[in-house]
Amino acid sequence: MSSKGLGIGLLFGAAVGLVIGLLYAPRPGQETRELVKERAQEIFGKLKRSDNGKVEAGSIHP
């Protein structure tokens, strides 16, 4: 597997794990949806601001 494919696989796996963790967290549904929305906006905002859609490692904080 190429390093690009490995990186994409790791990012996808991390995203799936994050979503599953948020869905099973002991929070009310509305609070969980707001948290997911805020995190998604933060991540996509950083992707838009970065060069060529690349984000530096460690630049997205939970």
N, C-alpha and C positions, 0 to 999 in steps of 0.2 A: 504494500500500500504506500502511496506517495505521502510525503509529509503534508501536502495540501489536503489530501483526502482525510488524513488522520486528524488534522486540525479541525476540519469541518465536522467530522464525526464527534470529536470531543466537545465542540461548541453545541452541537445538536443534543448530545447526551446531557450536557449540563443544563440546557434550557428545559428539556423534558423533566429532569430531576427537580428543577426549581418549580415548575408548574405543578408537578405531583405533590411536592412538599407543601406548597401554598394551599392546594386544594384540601389536603388532609390536616392542615394546621387547625388548632382549636380556636378559631375566630368566627365571628358571624359572617355570613355570606357577603353582605354589603362591604364590610371592612376588607375582606379578602379581595374583592373585585377592585376596590380603590387602590389597594397595595399593588396589584398586578398592573393596573393602568398606570400608576406613577412610575413603576420600575420600567415598563415598556417605553414610556415617553422619555425617560432618562437615557435608556440604552439607544433608542433610535435617534435622539438628539445628539448624542456623542458620535454616532455613526455618520450623521449628516455633516457635523462640523469637522470631522477628521479627514485627512487626505485620502482620496480614492476609496472611501468607505472602510478604511482600516482603522482599528482601534488598538492603541498600544496595550500590551499586556499589563494587567493590574490597574488599568485606568477606570474600570467600572467597579464601584464599591457597593456591597449589599446594603 
